[in-house]
Amino acid sequence: MVTFFSANEVVELAMRIEQKGQAFYLLAADEAKDPAAKEFFDFFAEEESKHELFFRGMRDRLGNIEIPPGSDYEEYTQYVMALVDSHDVFNFDYTAAFKEEDFTFEDAVRAAMRFEKDTILLFTELKRMVPETEQKFVEECIDEERGHLRLLAQKLRD
């Protein structure tokens, strides 16, 4: 089955990823026992909220622009859908994980790192599927996700 995207659908997907990431970070903040950990996760929840608003603005600017298929478009679409299907944010039951007694702050940070890495990979591919005028904005989000990954990794080293 061939799946064709409009630029609007690509941006809607990015918004869903940011919403899921925000939900994860809010839950992590709620479950955190240490005030510093709570503040740490609240920061990331706010960042995800900003990204969602950014993509919402992009969606409004784009409307229903169709993404023109190329000769390898069907194969590329299947690849992107595989990335979506395997994205940790859609497959990791973080609500259940936080209920486990042995789920630690470090576990939460590692889960967040997986989310951020999956998001970087997916956004890198999605950037190719929006008009050239919007690609620089997606790249800015990718850069921010990279920064998040660095902050999370630093937290593990601290």
Phi and psi restraints in degrees (value plus and minus 20) as a CYANA .aco file:
   2 VAL   PHI    -111.6   -71.6
   2 VAL   PSI     111.6   151.6
   3 THR   PHI    -133.3   -93.3
   3 THR   PSI     103.0   143.0
   4 PHE   PHI    -129.8   -89.8
   4 PHE   PSI     120.6   160.6
   5 PHE   PHI    -126.4   -86.4
   5 PHE   PSI     126.5   166.5
   6 SER   PHI    -117.8   -77.8
   6 SER   PSI     139.4   179.4
   7 ALA   PHI     -78.5   -38.5
   7 ALA   PSI     -54.7   -14.7
   8 ASN   PHI     -80.3   -40.3
   8 ASN   PSI     -62.1   -22.1
   9 GLU   PHI     -85.9   -45.9
   9 GLU   PSI     -57.5   -17.5
  10 VAL   PHI     -81.7   -41.7
  10 VAL   PSI     -64.6   -24.6
  11 VAL   PHI     -89.3   -49.3
  11 VAL   PSI     -56.7   -16.7
  12 GLU   PHI     -79.8   -39.8
  12 GLU   PSI     -60.5   -20.5
  13 LEU   PHI     -82.1   -42.1
  13 LEU   PSI     -65.4   -25.4
  14 ALA   PHI     -80.0   -40.0
  14 ALA   PSI     -59.5   -19.5
  15 MET   PHI     -84.0   -44.0
  15 MET   PSI     -61.6   -21.6
  16 ARG   PHI     -82.8   -42.8
  16 ARG   PSI     -59.8   -19.8
  17 ILE   PHI     -82.9   -42.9
  17 ILE   PSI     -64.3   -24.3
  18 GLU   PHI     -84.8   -44.8
  18 GLU   PSI     -58.4   -18.4
  19 GLN   PHI     -83.3   -43.3
  19 GLN   PSI     -63.4   -23.4
  20 LYS   PHI     -84.9   -44.9
  20 LYS   PSI     -61.8   -21.8
  21 GLY   PHI     -81.8   -41.8
  21 GLY   PSI     -62.1   -22.1
  22 GLN   PHI     -82.6   -42.6
  22 GLN   PSI     -62.7   -22.7
  23 ALA   PHI     -80.6   -40.6
  23 ALA   PSI     -61.1   -21.1
  24 PHE   PHI     -81.0   -41.0
  24 PHE   PSI     -69.7   -29.7
  25 TYR   PHI     -85.8   -45.8
  25 TYR   PSI     -56.2   -16.2
  26 LEU   PHI     -85.2   -45.2
  26 LEU   PSI     -61.1   -21.1
  27 LEU   PHI     -85.0   -45.0
  27 LEU   PSI     -62.8   -22.8
  28 ALA   PHI     -80.1   -40.1
  28 ALA   PSI     -61.6   -21.6
  29 ALA   PHI     -85.1   -45.1
  29 ALA   PSI     -62.2   -22.2
  30 ASP   PHI     -83.9   -43.9
  30 ASP   PSI     -56.0   -16.0
  31 GLU   PHI    -104.5   -64.5
  31 GLU   PSI     -34.8     5.2
  32 ALA   PHI     -86.1   -46.1
  32 ALA   PSI     113.2   153.2
  33 LYS   PHI    -106.3   -66.3
  33 LYS   PSI     -54.6   -14.6
  34 ASP   PHI    -106.4   -66.4
  34 ASP   PSI     108.9   148.9
  35 PRO   PHI     -77.3   -37.3
  35 PRO   PSI     -55.0   -15.0
  36 ALA   PHI     -87.0   -47.0
  36 ALA   PSI     -58.4   -18.4
  37 ALA   PHI     -86.5   -46.5
  37 ALA   PSI     -61.8   -21.8
  38 LYS   PHI     -79.2   -39.2
  38 LYS   PSI     -66.8   -26.8
  39 GLU   PHI     -82.5   -42.5
  39 GLU   PSI     -60.3   -20.3
  40 PHE   PHI     -78.5   -38.5
  40 PHE   PSI     -70.3   -30.3
  41 PHE   PHI     -92.2   -52.2
  41 PHE   PSI     -53.8   -13.8
  42 ASP   PHI     -80.6   -40.6
  42 ASP   PSI     -59.0   -19.0
  43 PHE   PHI     -77.8   -37.8
  43 PHE   PSI     -67.2   -27.2
  44 PHE   PHI     -88.2   -48.2
  44 PHE   PSI     -55.1   -15.1
  45 ALA   PHI     -80.7   -40.7
  45 ALA   PSI     -62.7   -22.7
  46 GLU   PHI     -85.1   -45.1
  46 GLU   PSI     -59.0   -19.0
  47 GLU   PHI     -81.6   -41.6
  47 GLU   PSI     -64.4   -24.4
  48 GLU   PHI     -83.4   -43.4
  48 GLU   PSI     -57.6   -17.6
  49 SER   PHI     -82.6   -42.6
  49 SER   PSI     -61.7   -21.7
  50 LYS   PHI     -82.1   -42.1
  50 LYS   PSI     -61.7   -21.7
  51 HIS   PHI     -84.8   -44.8
  51 HIS   PSI     -60.5   -20.5
  52 GLU   PHI     -80.2   -40.2
  52 GLU   PSI     -64.2   -24.2
  53 LEU   PHI     -82.9   -42.9
  53 LEU   PSI     -58.1   -18.1
  54 PHE   PHI     -79.7   -39.7
  54 PHE   PSI     -68.8   -28.8
  55 PHE   PHI     -88.5   -48.5
  55 PHE   PSI     -52.4   -12.4
  56 ARG   PHI     -81.3   -41.3
  56 ARG   PSI     -63.5   -23.5
  57 GLY   PHI     -82.4   -42.4
  57 GLY   PSI     -60.9   -20.9
  58 MET   PHI     -82.8   -42.8
  58 MET   PSI     -64.2   -24.2
  59 ARG   PHI     -78.0   -38.0
  59 ARG   PSI     -63.3   -23.3
  60 ASP   PHI     -85.7   -45.7
  60 ASP   PSI     -55.2   -15.2
  61 ARG   PHI     -90.5   -50.5
  61 ARG   PSI     -55.1   -15.1
  62 LEU   PHI    -100.7   -60.7
  62 LEU   PSI     -56.1   -16.1
  63 GLY   PHI      45.6    85.6
  63 GLY   PSI    -155.0  -115.0
  64 ASN   PHI    -131.2   -91.2
  64 ASN   PSI      23.6    63.6
  65 ILE   PHI     -82.1   -42.1
  65 ILE   PSI     108.2   148.2
  66 GLU   PHI    -101.8   -61.8
  66 GLU   PSI     123.4   163.4
  67 ILE   PHI    -108.1   -68.1
  67 ILE   PSI      99.9   139.9
  68 PRO   PHI     -89.5   -49.5
  68 PRO   PSI     107.9   147.9
  69 PRO   PHI     -93.0   -53.0
  69 PRO   PSI     122.7   162.7
  70 GLY   PHI    -122.4   -82.4
  70 GLY   PSI    -194.8  -154.8
  71 SER   PHI     -85.5   -45.5
  71 SER   PSI     -50.2   -10.2
  72 ASP   PHI    -125.8   -85.8
  72 ASP   PSI       2.3    42.3
  73 TYR   PHI     -82.3   -42.3
  73 TYR   PSI     -63.1   -23.1
  74 GLU   PHI     -80.7   -40.7
  74 GLU   PSI     -66.0   -26.0
  75 GLU   PHI     -83.5   -43.5
  75 GLU   PSI     -61.8   -21.8
  76 TYR   PHI     -85.7   -45.7
  76 TYR   PSI     -60.9   -20.9
  77 THR   PHI     -81.0   -41.0
  77 THR   PSI     -61.9   -21.9
  78 GLN   PHI     -82.3   -42.3
  78 GLN   PSI     -59.4   -19.4
  79 TYR   PHI     -82.1   -42.1
  79 TYR   PSI     -68.1   -28.1
  80 VAL   PHI     -82.4   -42.4
  80 VAL   PSI     -61.4   -21.4
  81 MET   PHI     -84.7   -44.7
  81 MET   PSI     -54.8   -14.8
  82 ALA   PHI     -84.8   -44.8
  82 ALA   PSI     -58.4   -18.4
  83 LEU   PHI     -82.3   -42.3
  83 LEU   PSI     -63.7   -23.7
  84 VAL   PHI     -82.8   -42.8
  84 VAL   PSI     -68.4   -28.4
  85 ASP   PHI     -81.5   -41.5
  85 ASP   PSI     -50.7   -10.7
  86 SER   PHI    -116.6   -76.6
  86 SER   PSI     -21.8    18.2
  87 HIS   PHI     -80.7   -40.7
  87 HIS   PSI     108.7   148.7
  88 ASP   PHI     -77.7   -37.7
  88 ASP   PSI     -50.9   -10.9
  89 VAL   PHI     -85.1   -45.1
  89 VAL   PSI     -43.4    -3.4
  90 PHE   PHI    -118.5   -78.5
  90 PHE   PSI     -28.9    11.1
  91 ASN   PHI    -138.5   -98.5
  91 ASN   PSI     -35.0     5.0
  92 PHE   PHI    -116.7   -76.7
  92 PHE   PSI     101.3   141.3
  93 ASP   PHI    -104.0   -64.0
  93 ASP   PSI      61.6   101.6
  94 TYR   PHI     -89.3   -49.3
  94 TYR   PSI     -46.5    -6.5
  95 THR   PHI     -83.0   -43.0
  95 THR   PSI     -66.1   -26.1
  96 ALA   PHI     -87.5   -47.5
  96 ALA   PSI     -58.9   -18.9
  97 ALA   PHI     -80.1   -40.1
  97 ALA   PSI     -61.5   -21.5
  98 PHE   PHI     -87.9   -47.9
  98 PHE   PSI     -39.5     0.5
  99 LYS   PHI    -102.1   -62.1
  99 LYS   PSI     -37.4     2.6
 100 GLU   PHI     -91.4   -51.4
 100 GLU   PSI     115.4   155.4
 101 GLU   PHI     -84.0   -44.0
 101 GLU   PSI     -51.8   -11.8
 102 ASP   PHI    -112.5   -72.5
 102 ASP   PSI      -9.9    30.1
 103 PHE   PHI    -100.7   -60.7
 103 PHE   PSI      93.2   133.2
 104 THR   PHI    -121.0   -81.0
 104 THR   PSI     152.5   192.5
 105 PHE   PHI     -76.9   -36.9
 105 PHE   PSI     -63.4   -23.4
 106 GLU   PHI     -80.6   -40.6
 106 GLU   PSI     -60.9   -20.9
 107 ASP   PHI     -80.3   -40.3
 107 ASP   PSI     -62.2   -22.2
 108 ALA   PHI     -83.9   -43.9
 108 ALA   PSI     -61.5   -21.5
 109 VAL   PHI     -85.4   -45.4
 109 VAL   PSI     -61.7   -21.7
 110 ARG   PHI     -84.3   -44.3
 110 ARG   PSI     -59.8   -19.8
 111 ALA   PHI     -82.6   -42.6
 111 ALA   PSI     -62.6   -22.6
 112 ALA   PHI     -81.7   -41.7
 112 ALA   PSI     -58.8   -18.8
 113 MET   PHI     -83.5   -43.5
 113 MET   PSI     -60.0   -20.0
 114 ARG   PHI     -82.6   -42.6
 114 ARG   PSI     -63.2   -23.2
 115 PHE   PHI     -79.0   -39.0
 115 PHE   PSI     -67.2   -27.2
 116 GLU   PHI     -84.5   -44.5
 116 GLU   PSI     -62.7   -22.7
 117 LYS   PHI     -83.3   -43.3
 117 LYS   PSI     -65.5   -25.5
 118 ASP   PHI     -81.1   -41.1
 118 ASP   PSI     -58.9   -18.9
 119 THR   PHI     -87.1   -47.1
 119 THR   PSI     -61.3   -21.3
 120 ILE   PHI     -79.3   -39.3
 120 ILE   PSI     -67.6   -27.6
 121 LEU   PHI     -81.9   -41.9
 121 LEU   PSI     -67.1   -27.1
 122 LEU   PHI     -86.5   -46.5
 122 LEU   PSI     -64.6   -24.6
 123 PHE   PHI     -84.5   -44.5
 123 PHE   PSI     -53.7   -13.7
 124 THR   PHI     -80.1   -40.1
 124 THR   PSI     -61.1   -21.1
 125 GLU   PHI     -95.3   -55.3
 125 GLU   PSI     -59.9   -19.9
 126 LEU   PHI     -84.1   -44.1
 126 LEU   PSI     -49.2    -9.2
 127 LYS   PHI     -76.2   -36.2
 127 LYS   PSI     -53.6   -13.6
 128 ARG   PHI     -91.2   -51.2
 128 ARG   PSI     -33.8     6.2
 129 MET   PHI    -125.1   -85.1
 129 MET   PSI     -14.8    25.2
 130 VAL   PHI    -132.4   -92.4
 130 VAL   PSI     139.4   179.4
 131 PRO   PHI     -76.9   -36.9
 131 PRO   PSI     131.1   171.1
 132 GLU   PHI     -74.8   -34.8
 132 GLU   PSI     -53.8   -13.8
 133 THR   PHI     -85.1   -45.1
 133 THR   PSI     -41.5    -1.5
 134 GLU   PHI    -120.1   -80.1
 134 GLU   PSI     -31.9     8.1
 135 GLN   PHI     -81.7   -41.7
 135 GLN   PSI     -56.2   -16.2
 136 LYS   PHI     -83.8   -43.8
 136 LYS   PSI     -52.6   -12.6
 137 PHE   PHI     -91.2   -51.2
 137 PHE   PSI     -58.9   -18.9
 138 VAL   PHI     -85.3   -45.3
 138 VAL   PSI     -59.6   -19.6
 139 GLU   PHI     -81.4   -41.4
 139 GLU   PSI     -57.0   -17.0
 140 GLU   PHI     -82.4   -42.4
 140 GLU   PSI     -59.9   -19.9
 141 CYS   PHI     -86.1   -46.1
 141 CYS   PSI     -60.3   -20.3
 142 ILE   PHI     -79.9   -39.9
 142 ILE   PSI     -64.5   -24.5
 143 ASP   PHI     -80.5   -40.5
 143 ASP   PSI     -60.2   -20.2
 144 GLU   PHI     -85.8   -45.8
 144 GLU   PSI     -59.8   -19.8
 145 GLU   PHI     -83.5   -43.5
 145 GLU   PSI     -58.6   -18.6
 146 ARG   PHI     -80.9   -40.9
 146 ARG   PSI     -62.4   -22.4
 147 GLY   PHI     -81.4   -41.4
 147 GLY   PSI     -59.7   -19.7
 148 HIS   PHI     -82.0   -42.0
 148 HIS   PSI     -63.4   -23.4
 149 LEU   PHI     -80.9   -40.9
 149 LEU   PSI     -61.7   -21.7
 150 ARG   PHI     -82.8   -42.8
 150 ARG   PSI     -63.0   -23.0
 151 LEU   PHI     -83.2   -43.2
 151 LEU   PSI     -61.3   -21.3
 152 LEU   PHI     -85.0   -45.0
 152 LEU   PSI     -64.3   -24.3
 153 ALA   PHI     -82.5   -42.5
 153 ALA   PSI     -60.3   -20.3
 154 GLN   PHI     -82.0   -42.0
 154 GLN   PSI     -58.5   -18.5
 155 LYS   PHI     -82.1   -42.1
 155 LYS   PSI     -57.0   -17.0
 156 LEU   PHI     -87.0   -47.0
 156 LEU   PSI     -53.0   -13.0
 157 ARG   PHI     -97.5   -57.5
 157 ARG   PSI     -44.1    -4.1
